[in-house]
């Protein structure tokens, strides 16, 4: 029997966090082709409003836009991290026209299991949403797979995340080691491994990427 998205699939509420009204219309059109969907969708235009809304209902899935603009991107990344901490059971589906390799790898490193290009056919969007209900592996649309070239190195570890986020703030390795109370060689290793996973080749790449993610 074909798997469909219904409340019986433990998908009781869907939140769409997308600022573009036209994109939302497209997503809604696709979702409403599935039985049991039309009454459980909440549309949020501004990501700042999503925090309170997500605490009000037992959302099972968030469909989230990822922008090209640094300020919006920083807000979206911040929201993802918050969701991963406060609502770890929610499935986050990234629906994006941002095809930058380092951004896509960073999203993967944060544990995002579903990333779909906005340029894919509608049928692919629905197939991946349905598959995400029963899959424990990361799911990427064909365009995203091609961009990443199957070179996803895995999620950043907790230590790597702590180090890389300190570096994003403009601290050097010595300062990070002091702040985190770790040996400088350990911090350097965490930095190197994190950069490899994100596809960053030098400190300049790291700085530019950090500015993108923090909106600075």
C-alpha positions as CSV (number, residue, x, y, z in Angstrom):
1,X,0.0,0.0,0.0
2,X,1.3,3.5,-0.9
3,X,2.5,5.4,2.1
4,X,0.7,8.7,2.6
5,X,1.1,11.6,4.9
6,X,-1.8,11.5,7.4
7,X,-2.4,12.0,11.1
8,X,-2.2,8.2,11.4
9,X,1.4,8.5,10.3
10,X,2.2,10.4,13.5
11,X,2.3,13.7,11.5
12,X,-0.2,15.6,13.5
13,X,0.9,19.1,12.6
14,X,3.0,20.7,9.9
15,X,4.5,24.2,10.2
16,X,5.7,26.0,7.0
17,X,8.2,28.7,7.8
18,X,8.7,30.4,4.4
19,X,8.6,34.2,3.7
20,X,7.7,33.9,0.0
21,X,4.0,33.7,-0.5
22,X,4.3,32.2,-3.9
23,X,6.5,29.4,-2.6
24,X,4.0,28.7,0.2
25,X,1.2,28.4,-2.3
26,X,3.2,25.8,-4.2
27,X,3.9,23.8,-1.0
28,X,0.3,24.0,0.1
29,X,-0.9,22.8,-3.3
30,X,1.4,19.8,-3.0
31,X,0.5,18.9,0.6
32,X,-3.2,19.1,-0.1
33,X,-3.0,16.3,-2.6
34,X,-2.3,14.0,0.3
35,X,-5.2,12.6,2.5
36,X,-5.7,14.1,6.0
37,X,-3.3,17.1,5.4
38,X,-5.4,20.2,4.7
39,X,-6.5,20.8,8.3
40,X,-3.1,20.5,10.1
41,X,-0.9,23.1,8.4
42,X,0.2,26.3,10.0
43,X,2.0,29.0,7.9
44,X,4.5,31.3,9.5
45,X,5.9,34.2,7.4
46,X,8.4,35.5,9.9
47,X,10.8,33.1,11.6
48,X,10.7,35.1,14.8
49,X,7.1,34.1,15.2
50,X,7.9,30.4,14.8
51,X,9.4,30.0,18.3
52,X,6.2,30.7,20.2
53,X,4.0,28.8,17.7
54,X,6.1,25.7,17.8
55,X,5.6,25.5,21.6
56,X,1.8,25.7,21.3
57,X,1.1,22.5,19.3
58,X,2.7,19.0,18.9
59,X,4.3,19.8,15.6
60,X,5.8,16.7,13.9
61,X,7.3,18.5,10.8
62,X,8.7,21.9,10.0
63,X,9.2,22.9,6.4
64,X,11.8,25.6,6.5
65,X,13.2,27.9,3.9
66,X,16.9,28.6,3.8
67,X,17.8,32.0,2.3
68,X,20.8,33.4,0.4
69,X,20.7,36.6,2.5
70,X,23.2,36.5,5.4
71,X,20.8,38.1,8.0
72,X,17.9,35.7,7.1
73,X,20.3,32.7,6.9
74,X,21.7,33.5,10.4
75,X,18.1,33.6,11.8
76,X,17.2,30.3,10.1
77,X,20.3,28.6,11.4
78,X,19.6,29.9,14.9
79,X,16.1,28.5,14.7
80,X,17.3,25.1,13.5
81,X,19.7,24.9,16.5
82,X,16.9,25.9,18.9
83,X,14.6,23.2,17.4
84,X,17.3,20.6,17.7
85,X,17.6,21.4,21.4
86,X,14.0,22.1,22.4
87,X,12.1,19.8,20.0
88,X,14.5,17.0,18.9
89,X,11.7,14.8,17.7
90,X,10.5,17.2,15.0
91,X,11.4,16.4,11.4
92,X,13.0,19.5,9.8
93,X,12.6,19.6,6.1
94,X,14.8,22.2,4.4
95,X,13.3,23.5,1.2
96,X,15.9,25.8,-0.4
97,X,17.2,27.6,-3.5
98,X,20.5,28.2,-1.7
99,X,22.8,25.6,-3.3
100,X,26.1,26.7,-1.8
101,X,28.0,23.6,-0.9
102,X,29.4,24.8,2.5
103,X,25.8,25.8,3.6
104,X,24.4,22.4,2.5
105,X,27.2,20.5,4.3
106,X,26.7,22.6,7.4
107,X,22.9,21.9,7.4
108,X,23.8,18.2,7.1
109,X,26.3,18.5,10.0
110,X,23.5,19.9,12.2
111,X,21.5,16.7,11.8
112,X,19.1,17.9,9.1
113,X,17.8,14.7,7.5
114,X,15.8,16.1,4.6
115,X,17.1,18.8,2.2
116,X,15.2,19.5,-1.0
117,X,16.0,21.9,-3.8
118,X,13.1,24.3,-4.7
119,X,13.9,23.6,-8.3
120,X,12.9,19.9,-8.1
121,X,9.7,18.5,-9.5
122,X,6.7,18.6,-7.1
123,X,6.5,14.8,-7.1
124,X,10.1,14.6,-5.7
125,X,9.1,17.0,-2.8
126,X,6.2,14.7,-1.8
127,X,8.1,11.5,-2.2
128,X,10.8,12.7,0.2
129,X,8.3,14.0,2.7
130,X,6.6,10.6,2.7
131,X,9.8,8.7,2.9
132,X,11.0,10.8,5.8
133,X,8.3,9.4,8.0
134,X,9.8,5.9,8.0
135,X,13.4,6.6,7.1
136,X,16.3,7.0,9.6
137,X,18.8,8.1,7.0
138,X,19.4,11.5,5.5
139,X,17.3,12.2,2.4
140,X,18.4,14.6,-0.3
141,X,16.7,15.6,-3.6
142,X,18.6,14.7,-6.8
143,X,19.9,18.3,-7.3
144,X,21.2,18.4,-3.7
145,X,22.9,15.0,-4.1
146,X,24.6,16.2,-7.2
147,X,25.9,19.3,-5.6
148,X,27.2,17.5,-2.6
149,X,28.6,14.7,-4.8
150,X,27.9,12.2,-2.1
151,X,30.8,13.7,0.0
152,X,28.9,14.3,3.2
153,X,31.4,13.5,6.0
154,X,28.9,13.2,8.8
155,X,27.6,15.5,11.6
156,X,29.9,17.7,13.5
157,X,30.6,16.3,17.0
158,X,29.7,18.4,20.0
159,X,33.3,19.4,20.5
160,X,33.7,20.4,16.9
161,X,30.5,22.4,17.0
162,X,31.7,24.3,20.1
163,X,35.1,25.1,18.5
164,X,33.7,26.1,15.1
165,X,31.1,28.4,16.7
166,X,33.8,30.1,18.8
167,X,35.9,30.6,15.6
168,X,32.8,32.1,13.9
169,X,32.9,34.8,16.6
170,X,36.3,35.8,15.5
171,X,38.4,34.1,18.2
172,X,41.6,32.4,17.3
173,X,42.6,28.9,18.3
174,X,44.5,30.0,21.4
175,X,41.5,32.0,22.7
176,X,39.1,29.1,22.0
177,X,41.4,26.7,23.8
178,X,41.5,29.0,26.8
179,X,37.7,29.7,26.7
180,X,36.8,26.0,26.5
181,X,39.5,24.8,28.8
182,X,41.1,22.5,26.3
183,X,44.5,21.8,25.0
184,X,45.4,24.0,21.9
185,X,46.3,20.8,19.9
186,X,42.9,19.3,20.6
187,X,41.2,22.5,19.5
188,X,43.3,22.7,16.4
189,X,42.3,19.1,15.6
190,X,38.6,19.9,16.1
191,X,39.0,22.9,13.9
192,X,40.6,20.9,11.1
193,X,38.0,18.1,11.2
194,X,35.1,20.5,11.2
195,X,36.5,22.4,8.2
196,X,37.0,19.2,6.3
197,X,33.4,18.2,7.0
198,X,32.2,21.6,5.8
199,X,34.4,21.7,2.7
200,X,36.3,24.8,3.9
201,X,39.9,24.9,2.7
202,X,41.5,27.9,4.6
203,X,41.0,30.4,7.4
204,X,39.6,32.9,4.9
205,X,36.9,30.4,3.9
206,X,36.1,29.9,7.5
207,X,35.8,33.6,8.2
208,X,33.6,34.3,5.2
209,X,31.4,31.3,6.1
210,X,31.2,32.4,9.7
211,X,30.0,35.9,8.6
212,X,27.3,34.2,6.5
213,X,26.0,32.1,9.3
214,X,26.1,34.9,12.0
215,X,24.8,37.7,9.7
216,X,27.9,39.8,10.5
